[in-house]
Amino acid sequence: VQLQAYGGGLVQAGGSLRLSCAALGRASRSTVMGWFRQAPGKEREFVAARRWSDRLTRYADSVRDRFAISREKGVNTVYLQMNSLKPEDTAVYYCAAAAGVIMSRMSQAEAYTYWGQGTQVTVSS
């Protein structure tokens, strides 16, 4: 599975962006796709994840109620809608995928097998 992430950019605080991650290859019902981010000088952190087969999602507390992860039916693409962006959301955002990730591990980077290239999101104050 190859992942292609895009949609990053520069936005003012309070604005919105939508990131996309296209999965090239077969995605099974057990596939989980997630978003992580890494800011300069910081460790990579979990943002959101969604299981392919149902609506099971998980969010980091820092983005809950502002970000939404979704998928487009019939297309192997997952989206991250980011609203009410803050300067602290500035980071390189990565999408990731894996099969058979249990719910308790959806927020753990080491549970994911495939990673896309990052896309930069910059939020100005």
Rosetta blueprint (number, residue, H / E / L):
1 V L
2 Q E
3 L E
4 Q E
5 A E
6 Y E
7 G L
8 G L
9 G E
10 L E
11 V E
12 Q E
13 A L
14 G L
15 G L
16 S L
17 L E
18 R E
19 L E
20 S E
21 C E
22 A E
23 A E
24 L E
25 G L
26 R L
27 A L
28 S L
29 R L
30 S L
31 T E
32 V E
33 M E
34 G E
35 W E
36 F E
37 R E
38 Q E
39 A L
40 P L
41 G L
42 K L
43 E L
44 R L
45 E E
46 F E
47 V E
48 A E
49 A E
50 R E
51 R E
52 W L
53 S L
54 D L
55 R L
56 L L
57 T E
58 R E
59 Y E
60 A L
61 D L
62 S L
63 V L
64 R L
65 D L
66 R L
67 F E
68 A E
69 I E
70 S E
71 R E
72 E L
73 K L
74 G L
75 V L
76 N L
77 T E
78 V E
79 Y E
80 L E
81 Q E
82 M E
83 N L
84 S L
85 L L
86 K L
87 P H
88 E H
89 D H
90 T L
91 A E
92 V E
93 Y E
94 Y E
95 C E
96 A E
97 A E
98 A E
99 A E
100 G L
101 V L
102 I L
103 M H
104 S H
105 R H
106 M L
107 S L
108 Q L
109 A H
110 E H
111 A H
112 Y L
113 T L
114 Y E
115 W E
116 G L
117 Q L
118 G L
119 T E
120 Q E
121 V E
122 T E
123 V E
124 S E
125 S L
